[in-house]
Structures are given as structure tokens and as C-alpha cells.
Amino acid sequence: MFISNHQQLEHAQRQIARLQLILEEMRQEESKEAYAILSKGYLEQIEKIRGEIDEYLGVLEIEQYEPAVATH
């Protein structure tokens, strides 16, 4: 999926919401071990969509321009 307009952004956000609902139901119904195995694909898909949203919104570009934080 390549996000190029607001409508596609909203669609991507709805996809994430649906995947999160699936994960919530799964978390309540499955053992921790089963959830860890079964949730992996859903979590990867959420991460992929979030990356596409970040790219569309220019988040990565903004991070490049943030000043480095000095540590003392």
C-alpha cells in the first residue's frame, strides 16, 4: 500500500484499528504463549502500515531536522 492522499491515510488508520481489535480479542482468549505466536503477523502488519503513515506524513523527514540533543 502506498499512501498518497487523505482518503488512503484514513483507510490505513482504519486497518490499524481493526488489527488492534483482533489482537485485543486474541489477547483475551489465548494463552500468553499462543498469543505470542499468533500475534506476530498482525503486529508486523501494524508496523508496516504505521511506517507507511509516517512516510506519508513526513515523520522521517522531520526527524532528520531535529537538533541533536547535547548530553553532559
Residue frames as a rotation matrix with the C-alpha (Angstrom) as fourth column:
MET 1
0.583 0.812 0.000 0.00
0.812 -0.583 0.000 0.00
0.000 0.000 -1.000 0.00
PHE 2
-0.672 -0.713 0.201 1.27
0.718 -0.693 -0.062 3.41
0.184 0.102 0.978 -0.91
ILE 3
0.244 0.762 -0.600 -0.47
0.840 -0.476 -0.262 6.32
-0.485 -0.440 -0.756 0.80
SER 4
-0.690 -0.510 0.514 -0.78
0.713 -0.601 0.361 9.35
0.125 0.616 0.778 -1.45
ASN 5
-0.454 0.567 0.687 -3.87
-0.176 -0.813 0.554 11.19
0.873 0.131 0.470 -0.15
HIS 6
-0.603 0.240 0.761 -6.06
-0.795 -0.262 -0.547 11.78
0.068 -0.935 0.349 2.88
GLN 7
0.505 0.851 -0.141 -8.57
-0.844 0.521 0.122 9.09
0.178 0.058 0.982 1.93
GLN 8
0.378 -0.462 -0.802 -5.83
-0.001 0.866 -0.500 6.46
0.926 0.190 0.326 1.80
LEU 9
-0.707 -0.597 0.379 -4.46
-0.329 -0.195 -0.924 7.74
0.626 -0.778 -0.059 5.12
GLU 10
-0.142 0.749 0.647 -7.87
-0.987 -0.060 -0.147 7.24
-0.071 -0.660 0.748 6.74
HIS 11
0.702 0.368 -0.610 -8.12
-0.496 0.867 -0.047 3.77
0.512 0.336 0.791 5.23
ALA 12
-0.156 -0.865 -0.476 -4.72
0.039 0.476 -0.878 2.85
0.987 -0.156 -0.041 6.67
GLN 13
-0.724 -0.063 0.687 -5.74
-0.632 -0.340 -0.697 4.16
0.277 -0.938 0.206 10.09
ARG 14
0.355 0.912 0.205 -8.92
-0.935 0.345 0.085 2.05
0.006 -0.222 0.975 9.97
GLN 15
0.472 -0.267 -0.840 -6.86
-0.179 0.904 -0.388 -1.01
0.863 0.333 0.379 9.05
ILE 16
-0.657 -0.752 0.051 -4.67
-0.150 0.064 -0.987 -0.48
0.739 -0.656 -0.155 12.12
ALA 17
-0.396 0.584 0.709 -7.75
-0.918 -0.239 -0.317 -0.09
-0.016 -0.776 0.630 14.32
ARG 18
0.651 0.660 -0.375 -9.22
-0.686 0.723 0.082 -3.37
0.325 0.204 0.924 13.00
LEU 19
0.117 -0.702 -0.702 -5.94
0.037 0.710 -0.703 -5.21
0.992 0.056 0.109 13.54
GLN 20
-0.768 -0.393 0.506 -5.71
-0.433 -0.264 -0.862 -3.85
0.472 -0.881 0.033 17.08
LEU 21
0.109 0.888 0.448 -9.22
-0.994 0.109 0.025 -5.09
-0.026 -0.448 0.894 17.84
ILE 22
0.660 0.048 -0.750 -8.30
-0.282 0.941 -0.188 -8.54
0.697 0.335 0.635 16.57
LEU 23
-0.375 -0.897 -0.234 -5.21
0.017 0.245 -0.969 -8.51
0.927 -0.368 -0.077 18.78
GLU 24
-0.557 0.223 0.800 -7.23
-0.807 -0.372 -0.459 -7.42
0.195 -0.901 0.388 21.81
GLU 25
0.581 0.814 0.005 -9.70
-0.804 0.574 0.152 -10.28
0.121 -0.092 0.988 21.34
MET 26
0.463 -0.501 -0.732 -6.86
-0.020 0.819 -0.573 -12.71
0.886 0.280 0.369 20.78
ARG 27
-0.573 -0.736 0.361 -5.05
-0.335 -0.192 -0.922 -11.49
0.748 -0.650 -0.137 23.90
GLN 28
-0.204 0.599 0.774 -8.15
-0.978 -0.083 -0.194 -12.17
-0.051 -0.797 0.602 26.00
GLU 29
0.743 0.659 -0.116 -8.83
-0.669 0.736 -0.104 -15.60
0.017 0.155 0.988 24.52
GLU 30
0.621 -0.568 -0.541 -5.38
0.032 0.707 -0.706 -17.15
0.784 0.421 0.457 24.06
SER 31
0.716 -0.520 -0.465 -2.65
0.634 0.207 0.745 -18.17
-0.291 -0.828 0.479 26.44
LYS 32
0.586 -0.573 -0.573 0.40
-0.388 -0.819 0.422 -15.92
-0.711 -0.025 -0.702 26.58
GLU 33
-0.422 -0.790 0.444 2.39
0.005 0.488 0.873 -18.47
-0.907 0.371 -0.202 24.61
ALA 34
-0.075 0.488 0.870 -0.24
0.925 0.360 -0.122 -18.83
-0.373 0.796 -0.478 21.88
TYR 35
0.862 0.407 -0.301 -0.75
0.311 -0.895 -0.319 -15.07
-0.399 0.181 -0.899 21.72
ALA 36
0.148 -0.901 -0.408 2.98
-0.344 -0.434 0.832 -14.52
-0.927 0.017 -0.374 21.25
ILE 37
-0.665 -0.380 0.643 2.93
0.372 0.577 0.727 -16.85
-0.647 0.723 -0.243 18.24
LEU 38
0.003 0.797 0.604 -0.42
0.977 0.128 -0.173 -15.86
-0.215 0.590 -0.778 16.74
SER 39
0.725 0.359 -0.588 0.01
0.353 -0.927 -0.130 -12.09
-0.591 -0.113 -0.799 17.11
LYS 40
-0.227 -0.967 -0.115 3.32
0.397 -0.199 0.896 -11.83
-0.889 0.158 0.429 15.28
GLY 41
-0.538 0.042 0.842 1.86
0.842 -0.023 0.539 -11.41
0.042 0.999 -0.023 11.79
TYR 42
0.566 0.811 0.152 -0.70
0.778 -0.585 0.229 -8.87
0.274 -0.011 -0.962 12.96
LEU 43
0.602 -0.411 -0.685 1.95
0.322 -0.660 0.679 -6.85
-0.731 -0.629 -0.265 14.77
GLU 44
-0.520 -0.808 0.276 4.19
0.554 -0.073 0.829 -6.89
-0.650 0.584 0.486 11.70
GLN 45
-0.168 0.553 0.816 1.30
0.919 -0.212 0.334 -5.65
0.358 0.805 -0.473 9.56
ILE 46
0.823 0.449 -0.348 0.57
0.559 -0.749 0.356 -2.83
-0.101 -0.487 -0.868 12.03
GLU 47
0.139 -0.872 -0.470 4.24
0.314 -0.411 0.856 -1.84
-0.939 -0.267 0.217 12.00
LYS 48
-0.593 -0.331 0.734 4.27
0.771 0.027 0.636 -1.84
-0.230 0.943 0.240 8.19
ILE 49
0.268 0.791 0.549 1.17
0.844 -0.468 0.261 0.34
0.464 0.394 -0.794 7.95
ARG 50
0.776 -0.040 -0.630 2.49
0.420 -0.712 0.563 2.73
-0.471 -0.701 -0.536 10.61
GLY 51
-0.312 -0.949 -0.038 5.68
0.494 -0.196 0.847 3.07
-0.812 0.245 0.530 8.58
GLU 52
-0.439 0.238 0.867 3.64
0.864 -0.154 0.479 3.95
0.247 0.959 -0.138 5.51
ILE 53
0.708 0.705 -0.049 1.65
0.675 -0.653 0.344 6.51
0.210 -0.276 -0.938 7.50
ASP 54
0.419 -0.640 -0.644 4.87
0.379 -0.521 0.765 8.02
-0.825 -0.564 0.024 8.86
GLU 55
-0.590 -0.647 0.482 6.27
0.687 -0.089 0.721 8.22
-0.424 0.757 0.497 5.34
TYR 56
0.002 0.692 0.722 3.13
0.872 -0.355 0.338 9.95
0.490 0.629 -0.604 4.05
LEU 57
0.883 0.405 -0.239 3.14
0.467 -0.702 0.537 12.43
0.050 -0.586 -0.809 6.95
GLY 58
0.472 -0.779 0.412 6.85
-0.060 -0.495 -0.867 13.13
0.879 0.384 -0.281 6.55
VAL 59
0.988 -0.054 0.147 7.78
-0.145 0.042 0.989 11.95
-0.060 -0.998 0.034 10.03
LEU 60
0.505 -0.853 0.135 11.14
0.816 0.522 0.248 10.62
-0.281 -0.015 0.959 8.88
GLU 61
0.090 -0.438 0.894 11.96
0.640 -0.663 -0.389 13.88
0.763 0.607 0.221 7.15
ILE 62
0.718 0.243 0.653 11.10
-0.282 -0.755 0.592 15.85
0.637 -0.609 -0.473 10.29
GLU 63
0.924 -0.379 -0.049 13.32
0.235 0.463 0.855 13.61
-0.301 -0.801 0.517 12.43
GLN 64
0.248 -0.872 0.421 16.26
0.936 0.105 -0.336 14.44
0.249 0.477 0.843 10.16
TYR 65
-0.023 -0.202 0.979 15.90
0.222 -0.956 -0.192 18.13
0.975 0.213 0.067 11.01
GLU 66
0.945 0.317 -0.073 15.54
0.125 -0.146 0.981 17.76
0.301 -0.937 -0.178 14.77
PRO 67
0.285 -0.888 0.361 18.58
-0.745 -0.442 -0.500 19.20
0.603 -0.126 -0.788 16.53
ALA 68
-0.021 -0.395 -0.918 20.81
0.331 0.864 -0.379 16.71
0.943 -0.312 0.113 18.24
VAL 69
0.911 0.350 0.220 20.33
-0.116 -0.294 0.949 16.70
0.396 -0.889 -0.228 21.99
ALA 70
-0.057 -0.983 0.176 23.56
-0.476 -0.128 -0.870 17.53
0.878 -0.133 -0.461 23.79
THR 71
0.805 0.226 -0.548 24.48
0.321 0.611 0.724 15.24
0.499 -0.759 0.419 26.64
HIS 72
0.236 -0.714 0.659 26.64
-0.701 -0.594 -0.393 16.35
0.673 -0.370 -0.641 29.52
